[in-house]
Structures are given as C-alpha cells and as structure tokens.
Amino acid sequence: MTGTLLLEGRTAVITGAAQGLGFAIAQVFAREGASVVIADVDGVRAAAAAAELGIGQRALGLACDVRDEASVERTIATGVDAFGALDVMVNNAGVTRDTTMRKMSIDDFEFVVDVSLKGAWLGTRAASAKMRELGAAGSIINMSSISGKVGNAGQTNYSAAKAGIVGLTKAAAKEVGFAGIRVNALQPGIIDTPMTAELSDEIKAQRLGDIPLGRFGRPEEVADVALFLASPLSSYITGAVIEITGGRHL
C-alpha cells in the first residue's frame, strides 16, 4: 500500500479530541485522508481544534457530552450528515479524579466511570448501530489504559473504568463482528499529555524507572497504533487490547 493514504475517503468520529491523545489521533487520521469529527465537551475548543487540523471542510468540531445518550447519537448523526459515512469511531474521552479510596467521594467515582466507561459504551453502541444501518463495515477503537490492567493506587475509579473498557471491547467485538465491525482497545502507559503533566515529579520518576525503553511515550506513538486499527492493515483484528507502554508492566 505504499503511497496510498490509509484512510482516504473515510470518516472518523473521535471523542475528547480537542487536546491530548484525541487531538493527536485526529491529526494522524487527517494526514491519512480521513474526514474527521472532533467531539469534545467543550464545543468552542472542538471547533478550534478542527480548524487547526488544516484540512478545511473535511474537519468538523462538535460539542458532545459522552455521558449523555442523545448527545452521543446527535454527534454521530451530524458527522454522517456532513460526510456521508461513519467508518471509524474512537471513544477516547476520559478524566481523572485521583485520591485514595478512603478519601474518594461517590461523585468522584461516578464522574470518572461515567465519562470513561459509560461514555465508551454509549459511543460503541451508537457507532455500531449507525454502521449497521449504513450497511458498512467499520472500526471502533476504545481507549483503555495500562491502569486498567494493573491498577494504580489512588485511581480505583479510573482503573475500574479502564478495566471495564476491556470487557466492553471484547463483548462488543463478539456481538457485532458478523456485520464486519471490528472493536479493539488501546492501553497506553505514561504518555506526555496534559493529563500526565499533572503528575508529581516523584511519581513521574518512579514510573520512568519501570519502563524498559527508558522514556515516556509521545502522543503520536499512540495515534499511529490507532491508525493501524482504523485502517485496512488490521482487517482481521478484533477484540484485541494493544499495550503502548514502552514495555512497562510486562
């Protein structure tokens, strides 16, 4: 496929994409020829991020609260109306509210689970339904985390949500595979993003010592794996969970 844009003529919706990993994925998808819907709870930032992609009318920024069923369905429908298709859905939106379980409030637990896990479930459900309605195969990519594999102290809410995304991904892959819809998950480790920038220097140094490659990941390294899962290069992969950790937690 040398010289071919991997996502030429395809449409992708990416949640939580006004910054961080979501925006990095949007940049790579745009580069590879996709029309991109940047969905974010902050509609103003979503519009600005869409413009920043530099692909003109192939990019659309929309306000979307992934916790709300109608908002998710409206975002997907608007993307299909604008670009005529839905080929890729990336459920990337996520938040952290870290503290020990003893100190964690019910609100902090529910908010993180609602955004990360419920949001991914709503996105997976709505995207797979739209893909089936359109009669087209598609790729759904759910953003888990290495925290969902090993658990992190102070992140019982986040680790639970990200572990749940693994189960969601595998179950959904079994349900919709017959329609040619693939569902996979990514588990990034420590990646240089605004979210990880909030970690203390002590925690950063501790986690760096656990990484065989000796560095934190770059957003584009996660985006490149998302591109692989979105493209025909992964046409026989579904229900997979790919770690992007530099070897941490082998």
Secondary structure, 3 states (H helix, E strand, C coil): CCCCCCCCCCEEEEECCCCHHHHHHHHHHHHCCCEEEEEECCHHHHHHHHHHCCCHHHEEEEECCCCCHHHHHHHHHHHHHHHCCCCEEEECCCCCCCCCCCCCCHHHHHHHHHHHHHHHHHHHHHHHHHHHHHCCCEEEEEECCCHHHHCCCCCHHHHHHHHHHHHHHHHHHHHHHHHCEEEEEEEECCECCHHHHCCCHHHHHHHHCCCCCCCCECHHHHHHHHHHHHCHHHCCCCCCEEEECCCCCC
